[in-house]
C-alpha cells in the first residue's frame, strides 16, 4: 500500500474541508500551507487577484512532515482567476526537488483546474500522476464525497502501478 500525504492551502476553508474529507476517507495524514502575511477582507481578496495575474509566489509556512518521507503527495488548492492559488504555487516551487509523485486536486468555482495542473507540471518538469477537481457547489452540497473516494482510489492505483493515470471521470486533461 502506498504512503500518501495530503498537503492543503485554503483561503476560505473550502479546500481544507475537501482535504479533510479525502484524508478521512483514505486514512492519509494532512499537512498545511499558510501565508506569512495572511489575507483578510477586501485587501486580501485584491491580493489574490494581483498574485494570480502576476503569478507571484508569496512567503509561506509549511506545517507537516517532509514530503520526501512519502511515496506521493496530493496537493489540494483553490483556483484563483483560472490559475493555481499563489501560496500553492510558492510551495511547489520551493519544494520542487523534494516532492515525490504528485496528484493535484483543485477546488474551483467552475473552471481553471487544467491550468493549475499544467502550471504544477511546468514547475516540476513532470506531469502529475493524476489531476481532478471539485466545485465549491459540490463541496457545499456534499456531492463531492463519491468523487473524492474515487480520486483517492485512483491515486493509490496510480502510485502502485507507477503509471500516469487520467480517467475521463476524474481528470479534465483527458477530454
Backbone as a printed PyTorch tensor [residue, N CA C, xyz], in Angstrom:
tensor([[[  0.8430,  -1.1830,   0.0000],
         [  0.0000,   0.0000,   0.0000],
         [  0.8840,   1.2390,   0.0000]],

        [[  0.5230,   2.2200,  -0.8010],
         [  1.3450,   3.4180,  -0.9160],
         [  1.1560,   4.3460,   0.2690]],

        [[  2.1630,   5.1440,   0.5120],
         [  2.2280,   6.0790,   1.6180],
         [  2.0040,   7.4810,   1.0410]],

        [[  0.8370,   8.0860,   1.3070],
         [  0.4320,   9.3300,   0.6680],
         [  0.1940,  10.4200,   1.7110]],

        [[  0.6760,  11.6220,   1.4100],
         [  0.4630,  12.8020,   2.2420],
         [ -0.4000,  13.7890,   1.4700]],

        [[ -1.3930,  14.3540,   2.1320],
         [ -2.2250,  15.3950,   1.5370],
         [ -1.7350,  16.7390,   2.0630]],

        [[ -1.4650,  17.6620,   1.1430],
         [ -0.9920,  18.9990,   1.5010],
         [ -2.0120,  19.9990,   0.9830]],

        [[ -2.5080,  20.8620,   1.8630],
         [ -3.5820,  21.7770,   1.5010],
         [ -3.2090,  23.2280,   1.7600]],

        [[ -3.6520,  24.0840,   0.8410],
         [ -3.7220,  25.5210,   1.0950],
         [ -5.1850,  25.8880,   0.9280]],

        [[ -5.7150,  26.6410,   1.8860],
         [ -7.1110,  27.0460,   1.8140],
         [ -7.2570,  28.4850,   2.2860]],

        [[ -7.8280,  29.3140,   1.4420],
         [ -8.0730,  30.7170,   1.7720],
         [ -9.3770,  30.8730,   2.5420]],

        [[-10.4420,  30.2240,   2.0600],
         [-11.7550,  30.3720,   2.6780],
         [-12.1460,  29.2140,   3.5840]],

        [[-11.4060,  28.1280,   3.5440],
         [-11.7410,  26.9430,   4.3180],
         [-12.3500,  25.8300,   3.4830]],

        [[-12.7620,  26.1290,   2.2610],
         [-13.3860,  25.1220,   1.4060],
         [-12.3910,  24.0400,   1.0000]],

        [[-11.2100,  24.4320,   0.5770],
         [-10.1890,  23.4400,   0.2020],
         [ -9.7900,  22.5970,   1.4000]],

        [[ -9.7630,  23.1930,   2.5750],
         [ -9.4430,  22.4390,   3.7950],
         [-10.5130,  21.3710,   4.0470]],

        [[-11.7710,  21.7200,   3.8660],
         [-12.8500,  20.7410,   4.0460],
         [-12.6840,  19.5710,   3.0860]],

        [[-12.3260,  19.8690,   1.8400],
         [-12.0980,  18.8220,   0.8360],
         [-10.9370,  17.9310,   1.2690]],

        [[ -9.8420,  18.5420,   1.6680],
         [ -8.6570,  17.7740,   2.0810],
         [ -8.9560,  16.9130,   3.3050]],

        [[ -9.6780,  17.4640,   4.2630],
         [-10.0140,  16.6960,   5.4650],
         [-10.9050,  15.5010,   5.1420]],

        [[-11.8570,  15.6900,   4.2240],
         [-12.7190,  14.5810,   3.8260],
         [-11.9040,  13.5020,   3.1130]],

        [[-11.0350,  13.9070,   2.1920],
         [-10.1770,  12.9520,   1.4900],
         [ -9.3090,  12.1800,   2.4870]],

        [[ -8.7220,  12.8830,   3.4330],
         [ -7.8740,  12.2390,   4.4400],
         [ -8.6720,  11.2640,   5.3050]],

        [[ -9.8930,  11.6340,   5.6630],
         [-10.7040,  10.7270,   6.4900],
         [-11.1220,   9.4890,   5.6950]],

        [[-11.3870,   9.6530,   4.4170],
         [-11.7670,   8.5080,   3.5810],
         [-10.6010,   7.5450,   3.3660]],

        [[ -9.4020,   8.0870,   3.1960],
         [ -8.2350,   7.2780,   2.8200],
         [ -7.2920,   6.9820,   3.9800]],

        [[ -7.5570,   7.5940,   5.1230],
         [ -6.6770,   7.4610,   6.2900],
         [ -5.2660,   7.9540,   5.9700]],

        [[ -5.1940,   9.1150,   5.2960],
         [ -3.9300,   9.7540,   4.9550],
         [ -3.6830,  10.9320,   5.8910]],

        [[ -2.4300,  11.2470,   6.1920],
         [ -2.1240,  12.4210,   7.0170],
         [ -2.3050,  13.7160,   6.2190]],

        [[ -2.5090,  14.8140,   6.9600],
         [ -2.7510,  16.1210,   6.3590],
         [ -1.6810,  17.1100,   6.8000]],

        [[ -1.1620,  17.8630,   5.8590],
         [ -0.2160,  18.9460,   6.1270],
         [ -0.8020,  20.2350,   5.5600]],

        [[ -0.3600,  21.3740,   6.0960],
         [ -0.9490,  22.6500,   5.6940],
         [  0.0900,  23.6640,   5.2450]],

        [[ -0.3510,  24.4960,   4.3130],
         [  0.4140,  25.6540,   3.8770],
         [ -0.3410,  26.8830,   4.3670]],

        [[  0.3680,  27.7860,   5.0110],
         [ -0.2120,  29.0590,   5.4150],
         [  0.6830,  30.1730,   4.9120]],

        [[  0.1360,  31.3640,   4.8860],
         [  0.9120,  32.5040,   4.4240],
         [  1.5060,  33.2560,   5.5980]],

        [[  2.6970,  33.7950,   5.3930],
         [  3.3390,  34.6050,   6.4130],
         [  2.5040,  35.8560,   6.6640]],

        [[  1.9990,  36.4590,   5.5940],
         [  1.1270,  37.6250,   5.7020],
         [ -0.2860,  37.1910,   5.3080]],

        [[ -1.1500,  36.8970,   6.3040],
         [ -2.4960,  36.4080,   5.9920],
         [ -3.3110,  37.4180,   5.1800]],

        [[ -4.2300,  36.8860,   4.4150],
         [ -5.1350,  37.7150,   3.6160],
         [ -6.4140,  37.9150,   4.4230]],

        [[ -6.8890,  39.1320,   4.4630],
         [ -8.1300,  39.4130,   5.1890],
         [ -8.8940,  40.5260,   4.4870]],

        [[-10.2050,  40.3770,   4.4550],
         [-11.0670,  41.4160,   3.9180],
         [-10.8650,  41.6840,   2.4400]],

        [[-11.2850,  42.8770,   2.0420],
         [-11.2030,  43.2760,   0.6410],
         [ -9.7910,  43.3560,   0.1170]],

        [[ -8.8650,  43.8350,   0.9570],
         [ -7.4710,  43.9100,   0.5130],
         [ -6.8780,  42.5150,   0.3050]],

        [[ -7.2830,  41.5710,   1.1360],
         [ -6.8210,  40.1950,   0.9610],
         [ -7.3100,  39.6070,  -0.3500]],

        [[ -8.5670,  39.8750,  -0.6760],
         [ -9.1180,  39.4030,  -1.9510],
         [ -8.4290,  40.0730,  -3.1290]],

        [[ -8.1270,  41.3540,  -2.9910],
         [ -7.4140,  42.0640,  -4.0550],
         [ -6.0200,  41.4620,  -4.2530]],

        [[ -5.3590,  41.1010,  -3.1620],
         [ -4.0510,  40.4340,  -3.2680],
         [ -4.1610,  39.1150,  -4.0170]],

        [[ -5.2750,  38.3780,  -3.8140],
         [ -5.4850,  37.1200,  -4.5470],
         [ -5.5060,  37.3940,  -6.0440]],

        [[ -6.2210,  38.4370,  -6.4400],
         [ -6.3270,  38.7870,  -7.8540],
         [ -4.9580,  39.1760,  -8.4150]],

        [[ -4.2740,  40.0650,  -7.7240],
         [ -2.9670,  40.5440,  -8.1950],
         [ -1.9510,  39.4010,  -8.2420]],

        [[ -1.9290,  38.5930,  -7.1850],
         [ -0.9930,  37.4570,  -7.1570],
         [ -1.2580,  36.4860,  -8.3020]],

        [[ -2.5230,  36.2650,  -8.6220],
         [ -2.8490,  35.3640,  -9.7310],
         [ -2.4290,  35.9570, -11.0620]],

        [[ -2.7780,  37.2150, -11.2770],
         [ -2.4390,  37.8500, -12.5510],
         [ -0.9360,  37.8950, -12.7930]],

        [[ -0.1800,  38.1620, -11.7350],
         [  1.2730,  38.2950, -11.8540],
         [  2.0220,  36.9900, -11.5530]],

        [[  1.2630,  35.9500, -11.2240],
         [  1.8420,  34.6440, -10.8730],
         [  2.9080,  34.7710,  -9.7770]],

        [[  2.5670,  35.5350,  -8.7710],
         [  3.5050,  35.7400,  -7.6640],
         [  3.5710,  34.5150,  -6.7560]],

        [[  4.6280,  34.4880,  -5.9700],
         [  4.8700,  33.4180,  -5.0020],
         [  5.0740,  34.0560,  -3.6290]],

        [[  4.0130,  34.1880,  -2.8460],
         [  4.1370,  34.8510,  -1.5450],
         [  4.9270,  34.0050,  -0.5460]],

        [[  5.3720,  34.6580,   0.5140],
         [  6.0630,  33.9500,   1.5920],
         [  5.0620,  33.0270,   2.2890]],

        [[  5.4680,  31.7950,   2.5060],
         [  4.5860,  30.7920,   3.1040],
         [  5.2850,  30.0580,   4.2340]],

        [[  4.4660,  29.3340,   4.9970],
         [  4.9540,  28.4010,   6.0140],
         [  4.3550,  27.0360,   5.6900]],

        [[  5.1360,  26.0180,   5.9200],
         [  4.6590,  24.6470,   5.7200],
         [  4.6310,  23.9650,   7.0670]],

        [[  3.4750,  23.3910,   7.4210],
         [  3.3210,  22.6830,   8.6830],
         [  2.9760,  21.2340,   8.3830]],

        [[  3.9930,  20.3950,   8.4020],
         [  3.7710,  18.9840,   8.1250],
         [  5.0880,  18.2460,   8.0260]],

        [[  4.9990,  16.9480,   7.8410],
         [  6.2160,  16.1370,   7.7160],
         [  6.8910,  16.3890,   6.3700]],

        [[  8.1590,  16.0260,   6.2560],
         [  8.8560,  16.2000,   4.9760],
         [  8.1810,  15.3840,   3.8780]],

        [[  7.8750,  16.0120,   2.7400],
         [  7.2570,  15.2700,   1.6390],
         [  8.1110,  14.0970,   1.1610]],

        [[  9.4220,  14.1790,   1.3560],
         [ 10.3080,  13.0880,   0.9230],
         [ 10.0670,  11.7980,   1.7120]],

        [[  9.3470,  11.8840,   2.8320],
         [  9.0320,  10.6950,   3.6190],
         [  7.8680,   9.8920,   3.0260]],

        [[  7.3120,  10.3630,   1.9210],
         [  6.1160,   9.7440,   1.3470],
         [  6.3650,   9.3050,  -0.0990]],

        [[  5.5490,   8.3480,  -0.5340],
         [  5.6170,   7.8810,  -1.9190],
         [  4.9740,   8.8760,  -2.8730]],

        [[  3.9500,   9.5780,  -2.3780],
         [  3.2170,  10.5430,  -3.1990],
         [  2.6050,  11.6130,  -2.3030]],

        [[  2.3360,  12.7600,  -2.9020],
         [  1.5940,  13.8140,  -2.2130],
         [  0.4110,  14.2190,  -3.0830]],

        [[ -0.6710,  14.5780,  -2.4160],
         [ -1.8410,  15.1380,  -3.0790],
         [ -1.8810,  16.6070,  -2.7000]],

        [[ -1.8280,  17.4830,  -3.6900],
         [ -1.8820,  18.9200,  -3.4650],
         [ -3.3220,  19.3790,  -3.6570]],

        [[ -3.9130,  19.9430,  -2.6020],
         [ -5.2930,  20.4260,  -2.6480],
         [ -5.2550,  21.9320,  -2.5150]],

        [[ -5.8170,  22.6120,  -3.5130],
         [ -5.7030,  24.0690,  -3.5530],
         [ -6.8600,  24.6840,  -4.3200]],

        [[ -7.2160,  25.9190,  -3.9660],
         [ -8.2400,  26.6140,  -4.7450],
         [ -7.6820,  27.1360,  -6.0670]],

        [[ -8.6010,  27.4850,  -6.9330],
         [ -8.2930,  28.1330,  -8.2040],
         [ -8.6330,  29.6130,  -8.0410]],

        [[ -7.6890,  30.4660,  -8.4120],
         [ -7.9140,  31.9120,  -8.3890],
         [ -7.7710,  32.4370,  -9.8160]],

        [[ -8.8090,  33.0470, -10.3450],
         [ -8.7870,  33.6030, -11.7020],
         [ -8.2670,  32.5970, -12.7190]],

        [[ -8.7970,  31.4000, -12.6560],
         [ -8.4530,  30.3070, -13.5730],
         [ -7.0130,  29.8230, -13.4180]],

        [[ -6.3700,  30.1530, -12.3040],
         [ -4.9720,  29.7580, -12.0800],
         [ -4.7920,  29.1380, -10.7000]],

        [[ -3.6640,  28.4890, -10.5300],
         [ -3.2840,  27.9240,  -9.2520],
         [ -3.1550,  29.0300,  -8.2130]],

        [[ -3.6880,  28.8200,  -7.0220],
         [ -3.5630,  29.8050,  -5.9450],
         [ -2.0770,  30.0530,  -5.6590]],

        [[ -1.7260,  31.3000,  -5.4750],
         [ -0.3070,  31.6700,  -5.3530],
         [  0.4190,  31.0120,  -4.1810]],

        [[ -0.1970,  30.7860,  -3.0090],
         [  0.5470,  30.0900,  -1.9560],
         [  0.9300,  28.6590,  -2.3370]],

        [[  0.0590,  27.9680,  -3.0800],
         [  0.4110,  26.6170,  -3.5380],
         [  1.5090,  26.6990,  -4.5940]],

        [[  1.4350,  27.7110,  -5.4560],
         [  2.4980,  27.9290,  -6.4460],
         [  3.8400,  28.1020,  -5.7320]],

        [[  3.8460,  28.9060,  -4.6730],
         [  5.0750,  29.1460,  -3.9120],
         [  5.5820,  27.8480,  -3.2810]],

        [[  4.6660,  27.0460,  -2.7330],
         [  5.0650,  25.7910,  -2.1050],
         [  5.6900,  24.8360,  -3.1210]],

        [[  5.0300,  24.6630,  -4.2560],
         [  5.5350,  23.7330,  -5.2760],
         [  6.9120,  24.1860,  -5.7610]],

        [[  7.0750,  25.4810,  -5.9780],
         [  8.3740,  25.9860,  -6.4340],
         [  9.4490,  25.7780,  -5.3690]],

        [[  9.1000,  26.0170,  -4.1210],
         [ 10.0710,  25.8810,  -3.0280],
         [ 10.4530,  24.4190,  -2.7890]],

        [[  9.4960,  23.5290,  -2.9070],
         [  9.7220,  22.1060,  -2.6000],
         [  9.9980,  21.2600,  -3.8460]],

        [[ 10.1570,  21.9020,  -4.9630],
         [ 10.2730,  21.2380,  -6.2670],
         [ 11.1220,  19.9630,  -6.2510]],

        [[ 12.3010,  20.0370,  -5.7230],
         [ 13.2030,  18.8880,  -5.7140],
         [ 12.9220,  17.8850,  -4.6160]],

        [[ 12.0020,  18.2040,  -3.7320],
         [ 11.7060,  17.3170,  -2.6030],
         [ 10.3310,  16.6590,  -2.7050]],

        [[  9.6300,  16.9090,  -3.8000],
         [  8.2980,  16.3240,  -3.9380],
         [  8.3710,  14.9880,  -4.6810]],

        [[  7.7920,  13.9550,  -4.0840],
         [  7.7030,  12.6720,  -4.7960],
         [  6.6070,  12.7860,  -5.8660]],

        [[  6.0220,  11.6960,  -6.2730],
         [  4.9000,  11.7510,  -7.2100],
         [  3.8360,  12.6960,  -6.6730]],

        [[  3.2340,  13.4700,  -7.5620],
         [  2.2590,  14.4890,  -7.1700],
         [  0.9280,  14.2400,  -7.8690]],

        [[ -0.1410,  14.2940,  -7.0910],
         [ -1.5030,  14.3130,  -7.6300],
         [ -2.0860,  15.6780,  -7.2670]],

        [[ -2.9420,  16.2060,  -8.1290],
         [ -3.4780,  17.5520,  -7.9450],
         [ -4.9910,  17.4840,  -7.8290]],

        [[ -5.5220,  18.1080,  -6.7900],
         [ -6.9580,  18.2120,  -6.5960],
         [ -7.2950,  19.6940,  -6.4350]],

        [[ -7.9920,  20.2380,  -7.4210],
         [ -8.3310,  21.6640,  -7.4270],
         [ -9.7590,  21.8720,  -6.9540]],

        [[ -9.9540,  22.9540,  -6.2090],
         [-11.2760,  23.3600,  -5.7460],
         [-11.5790,  24.6750,  -6.4340]],

        [[-12.7050,  24.7040,  -7.1820],
         [-12.9360,  25.8640,  -8.0330],
         [-14.4100,  26.2450,  -8.0850]],

        [[-14.6370,  27.4630,  -8.5510],
         [-15.9890,  27.9050,  -8.7920],
         [-16.5810,  27.2000,  -9.9910]],

        [[-15.8010,  27.0000, -11.0320],
         [-16.3100,  26.3430, -12.2120],
         [-15.2620,  25.9940, -13.2440]],

        [[-14.1280,  26.7000, -13.2660],
         [-13.1090,  26.4650, -14.2870],
         [-11.7110,  26.6760, -13.7090]],

        [[-10.7200,  26.2340, -14.4690],
         [ -9.3330,  26.5270, -14.1370],
         [ -8.4870,  25.3620, -13.6990]],

        [[ -9.0870,  24.2260, -13.3700],
         [ -8.2960,  23.0900, -12.8860],
         [ -7.2280,  22.6320, -13.8770]],

        [[ -7.5140,  22.5500, -15.1840],
         [ -6.4510,  22.1370, -16.1100],
         [ -5.2710,  23.0990, -16.0950]],

        [[ -5.5360,  24.3860, -15.9090],
         [ -4.4580,  25.3730, -15.8470],
         [ -3.5730,  25.1430, -14.6210]],

        [[ -4.1890,  24.8320, -13.4850],
         [ -3.4250,  24.5970, -12.2600],
         [ -2.5430,  23.3660, -12.3980]],

        [[ -3.0990,  22.2830, -12.9280],
         [ -2.3090,  21.0630, -13.1130],
         [ -1.1630,  21.3010, -14.0930]],

        [[ -1.4330,  22.0590, -15.1540],
         [ -0.3780,  22.3630, -16.1330],
         [  0.7060,  23.2330, -15.5090]],

        [[  0.3290,  24.1790, -14.6700],
         [  1.3320,  25.0270, -14.0270],
         [  2.2150,  24.2160, -13.0840]],

        [[  1.6070,  23.3170, -12.3350],
         [  2.3840,  22.4530, -11.4460],
         [  3.3360,  21.5890, -12.2740]],

        [[  2.8640,  21.0630, -13.3830],
         [  3.7280,  20.2590, -14.2600],
         [  4.9020,  21.0760, -14.7750]],

        [[  4.6630,  22.3340, -15.1420],
         [  5.7580,  23.1950, -15.6260],
         [  6.7780,  23.4530, -14.5230]],

        [[  6.3090,  23.7230, -13.3310],
         [  7.2240,  23.9980, -12.2130],
         [  8.0590,  22.7600, -11.8880]],

        [[  7.4170,  21.5960, -11.8880],
         [  8.1020,  20.3540, -11.5180],
         [  8.8760,  19.7110, -12.6680]],

        [[  8.6140,  20.1330, -13.8870],
         [  9.1860,  19.4960, -15.0710],
         [  8.7530,  18.0410, -15.2080]],

        [[  7.5480,  17.7390, -14.7250],
         [  6.9620,  16.4040, -14.8720],
         [  5.4630,  16.5020, -14.6120]],

        [[  4.7300,  15.6180, -15.2230],
         [  3.2760,  15.6320, -15.0890],
         [  2.8350,  15.0480, -13.7500]],

        [[  1.7620,  15.5850, -13.1940],
         [  1.1650,  14.9340, -12.0150],
         [  0.6960,  13.5240, -12.3950]],

        [[  0.6930,  12.6250, -11.4290],
         [  0.2250,  11.2680, -11.7030],
         [ -1.2850,  11.2540, -11.9130]],

        [[ -1.9730,  12.2500, -11.3970],
         [ -3.4180,  12.3430, -11.5200],
         [ -3.8360,  13.7660, -11.2120]],

        [[ -4.8510,  14.2380, -11.8840],
         [ -5.4090,  15.5450, -11.5450],
         [ -6.9190,  15.4760, -11.6520]],

        [[ -7.5650,  16.1800, -10.7460],
         [ -9.0180,  16.2190, -10.7300],
         [ -9.4530,  17.5200, -10.0800]],

        [[-10.7620,  17.7200, -10.0380],
         [-11.2850,  18.9380,  -9.4310],
         [-12.6690,  18.6840,  -8.8570]],

        [[-13.0180,  19.5290,  -7.9230],
         [-14.3770,  19.5890,  -7.4050],
         [-14.7800,  21.0570,  -7.4010]],

        [[-16.0650,  21.2860,  -7.5300],
         [-16.5490,  22.6660,  -7.4850],
         [-16.9610,  23.0100,  -6.0610]],

        [[-16.9910,  24.2920,  -5.7830],
         [-17.4340,  24.7380,  -4.4630],
         [-18.8650,  24.2730,  -4.2080]],

        [[-19.6680,  24.2450,  -5.2430],
         [-21.0530,  23.7820,  -5.1100],
         [-21.0920,  22.3180,  -4.6690]],

        [[-20.2340,  21.4780,  -5.2770],
         [-20.1810,  20.0650,  -4.8910],
         [-19.7250,  19.9020,  -3.4460]],

        [[-18.8410,  20.7700,  -3.0010],
         [-18.3840,  20.7150,  -1.6130],
         [-19.5230,  21.1320,  -0.6860]],

        [[-20.1850,  22.2250,  -1.0300],
         [-21.2530,  22.7400,  -0.1770],
         [-22.4240,  21.7770,  -0.0560]],

        [[-22.7830,  21.0880,  -1.1540],
         [-23.9310,  20.1780,  -1.0680],
         [-23.5320,  18.7430,  -0.7200]],

        [[-22.2230,  18.4860,  -0.5560],
         [-21.7470,  17.1720,  -0.1460],
         [-21.6330,  16.1550,  -1.2650]],

        [[-21.9700,  16.5600,  -2.4840],
         [-21.9460,  15.6010,  -3.5830],
         [-20.5310,  15.2400,  -4.0450]],

        [[-19.5240,  15.8910,  -3.4970],
         [-18.1420,  15.5870,  -3.8890],
         [-17.5830,  14.3470,  -3.2120]],

        [[-18.2750,  13.8060,  -2.2120],
         [-17.7330,  12.6930,  -1.4230],
         [-17.3830,  11.4780,  -2.2850]],

        [[-18.2820,  11.0960,  -3.1740],
         [-18.0090,   9.9310,  -4.0220],
         [-16.8640,  10.2140,  -4.9860]],

        [[-16.7950,  11.4240,  -5.4970],
         [-15.7130,  11.8120,  -6.4040],
         [-14.3680,  11.7590,  -5.6740]],

        [[-14.3420,  12.2150,  -4.4250],
         [-13.1050,  12.1740,  -3.6370],
         [-12.6910,  10.7390,  -3.3480]],

        [[-13.6620,   9.8850,  -3.0630],
         [-13.3580,   8.4700,  -2.8190],
         [-12.7330,   7.8500,  -4.0560]],

        [[-13.3050,   8.1310,  -5.2190],
         [-12.7660,   7.6020,  -6.4790],
         [-11.3810,   8.1770,  -6.7580]],

        [[-11.1840,   9.4630,  -6.4730],
         [ -9.8840,  10.0920,  -6.6630],
         [ -8.8350,   9.4240,  -5.7660]],

        [[ -9.1770,   9.2160,  -4.5010],
         [ -8.2470,   8.5590,  -3.5780],
         [ -7.8650,   7.1700,  -4.0480]],

        [[ -8.8440,   6.4230,  -4.5190],
         [ -8.5750,   5.0840,  -5.0550],
         [ -7.6780,   5.1630,  -6.2790]],

        [[ -7.9430,   6.1330,  -7.1520],
         [ -7.1290,   6.3030,  -8.3630],
         [ -5.6920,   6.6880,  -8.0140]],

        [[ -5.5070,   7.5150,  -6.9870],
         [ -4.1510,   7.8790,  -6.5550],
         [ -3.4180,   6.6340,  -6.0620]],

        [[ -4.0760,   5.8490,  -5.2460],
         [ -3.4580,   4.6080,  -4.7560],
         [ -3.0980,   3.6850,  -5.9210]],

        [[ -4.0310,   3.5170,  -6.8570],
         [ -3.7790,   2.6420,  -8.0070],
         [ -2.6310,   3.1670,  -8.8710]],

        [[ -2.6240,   4.4770,  -9.1090],
         [ -1.5570,   5.0730,  -9.9180],
         [ -0.2140,   4.9200,  -9.2260]],

        [[ -0.2030,   5.1420,  -7.9400],
         [  1.0480,   5.0380,  -7.1950],
         [  1.5370,   3.5930,  -7.1630]],

        [[  0.6150,   2.6680,  -7.0320],
         [  1.0030,   1.2520,  -7.0160],
         [  1.4980,   0.7750,  -8.3710]],

        [[  0.9660,   1.3640,  -9.4580],
         [  1.3850,   0.9350, -10.7900],
         [  2.4820,   1.8200, -11.3700]],

        [[  2.7040,   2.9910, -10.7500],
         [  3.6910,   3.9740, -11.2090],
         [  3.4080,   4.4750, -12.6170]],

        [[  2.1440,   4.4340, -13.0210],
         [  1.7370,   4.9680, -14.3140],
         [  1.0090,   6.2860, -14.1070]],

        [[  1.0600,   7.1490, -15.0910],
         [  0.2440,   8.3510, -15.0670],
         [ -1.1630,   7.9350, -15.4640]],

        [[ -2.1210,   8.2210, -14.6030],
         [ -3.4980,   7.8110, -14.8130],
         [ -4.3620,   9.0550, -14.9210]],

        [[ -5.1560,   9.1290, -15.9820],
         [ -6.0710,  10.2560, -16.1350],
         [ -7.4380,   9.7350, -16.5740]],

        [[ -8.1970,   9.1140, -15.6530],
         [ -9.5240,   8.6310, -16.0220],
         [-10.4100,   9.8050, -16.4670]],

        [[-11.2420,   9.5450, -17.4580],
         [-12.1160,  10.5850, -18.0030],
         [-12.9640,  11.2000, -16.9150]],

        [[-13.4610,  10.4110, -15.9750],
         [-14.3470,  10.9460, -14.9570],
         [-13.6170,  11.7310, -13.8840]],

        [[-12.3110,  11.6550, -13.8560],
         [-11.5530,  12.3290, -12.8100],
         [-10.6840,  13.4640, -13.3040]],

        [[-10.3080,  13.4620, -14.5450],
         [ -9.3160,  14.4090, -14.9770],
         [ -9.7730,  15.2580, -16.1630]],

        [[ -9.7440,  16.5820, -16.0040],
         [-10.1220,  17.4260, -17.1060],
         [ -9.1410,  17.3480, -18.2820]],

        [[ -7.9360,  16.8820, -18.0850],
         [ -6.9530,  16.7960, -19.1600],
         [ -7.2480,  15.6670, -20.1270]],

        [[ -8.1190,  14.7570, -19.7700],
         [ -8.3170,  13.5690, -20.6030],
         [ -9.3150,  13.7920, -21.7350]],

        [[-10.0160,  14.8960, -21.7440],
         [-11.0630,  15.0910, -22.7550],
         [-10.5380,  15.3790, -24.1280]]])
